[in-house]
Amino acid sequence: MHPSDPHRPAFHLVGDPWLNDPIPFFFEGDWHLFYQHNPGKAFWGDMCWGHAVSRDLVLALKRAGRRDS
């Protein structure tokens, strides 16, 4: 479990506060995960796309997302 929140897993990409519709794929040696999220709100609304990249599926780098149009 995550040390600061016992309800959040330690080895699982989690959103802030949540993410939806994850789309994973492998490309040129990296795992990519695109997902939808609503920054700062725990419900559907002003949705954005997020992007995380990992070489080993343990450490992930979150990249800047973009708003849905």
TABEL-V974393 format. One record per pair of residues at least 12 apart in sequence whose C-alpha atoms are under 10 Angstrom apart, sorted by the first residue. I is the first residue (numbers start at 1). GAP is how many residues later the second one is. If there is no record, write none. Layout:
i={I & I}
gap={GAP & GAP}
//
This chain:
i={10 & 11 & 11 & 11 & 11 & 12 & 12 & 12 & 12 & 13 & 13 & 13 & 13 & 13 & 13 & 13 & 15 & 15 & 15 & 15 & 15 & 15 & 15 & 15 & 15 & 16 & 16 & 16 & 16 & 16 & 16 & 17 & 17 & 17 & 17 & 17 & 17 & 17 & 18 & 18 & 18 & 18 & 18 & 18 & 18 & 18 & 18 & 19 & 19 & 19 & 19 & 19 & 19 & 19 & 19 & 19 & 19 & 19 & 19 & 19 & 20 & 20 & 20 & 20 & 20 & 20 & 20 & 20 & 20 & 21 & 21 & 21 & 21 & 21 & 21 & 22 & 22 & 22 & 22 & 22 & 22 & 22 & 23 & 23 & 23 & 24 & 24 & 24 & 25 & 26 & 26 & 26 & 28 & 29 & 29 & 29 & 30 & 30 & 30 & 30 & 30 & 31 & 31 & 31 & 31 & 31 & 31 & 31 & 32 & 32 & 32 & 32 & 32 & 32 & 32 & 32 & 32 & 33 & 33 & 33 & 33 & 33 & 33 & 33 & 34 & 34 & 34 & 34 & 34 & 34 & 34 & 34 & 35 & 35 & 35 & 35 & 35 & 35 & 36 & 36 & 36 & 36 & 36 & 36 & 36 & 36 & 37 & 37 & 37 & 37 & 37 & 38 & 38 & 39 & 46 & 46 & 46 & 47 & 47 & 47 & 47 & 47 & 48 & 48 & 48 & 48 & 48 & 48 & 49 & 49 & 49 & 49 & 49 & 49 & 50 & 50 & 50 & 50 & 50 & 50 & 51 & 51 & 51 & 51 & 52 & 52}
gap={48 & 46 & 47 & 48 & 49 & 45 & 46 & 47 & 48 & 20 & 39 & 44 & 45 & 46 & 47 & 49 & 20 & 21 & 22 & 23 & 24 & 25 & 27 & 35 & 47 & 21 & 22 & 23 & 24 & 25 & 26 & 20 & 21 & 22 & 23 & 24 & 25 & 26 & 18 & 19 & 20 & 21 & 22 & 23 & 24 & 25 & 26 & 15 & 16 & 17 & 18 & 19 & 20 & 23 & 24 & 25 & 28 & 29 & 30 & 31 & 14 & 15 & 16 & 17 & 18 & 24 & 27 & 29 & 30 & 12 & 13 & 14 & 15 & 16 & 28 & 12 & 13 & 14 & 15 & 27 & 28 & 29 & 12 & 13 & 28 & 27 & 28 & 29 & 28 & 27 & 28 & 29 & 27 & 25 & 26 & 27 & 23 & 24 & 25 & 26 & 27 & 21 & 22 & 23 & 24 & 25 & 26 & 29 & 19 & 20 & 21 & 22 & 23 & 25 & 28 & 29 & 30 & 17 & 18 & 19 & 20 & 21 & 27 & 29 & 15 & 16 & 17 & 18 & 19 & 28 & 29 & 31 & 13 & 14 & 15 & 16 & 17 & 30 & 12 & 13 & 14 & 15 & 29 & 30 & 31 & 32 & 12 & 13 & 28 & 29 & 30 & 12 & 29 & 26 & 21 & 22 & 23 & 18 & 19 & 20 & 21 & 22 & 16 & 17 & 18 & 19 & 20 & 21 & 14 & 15 & 16 & 17 & 18 & 19 & 12 & 13 & 14 & 15 & 16 & 17 & 12 & 13 & 14 & 15 & 12 & 13}
//
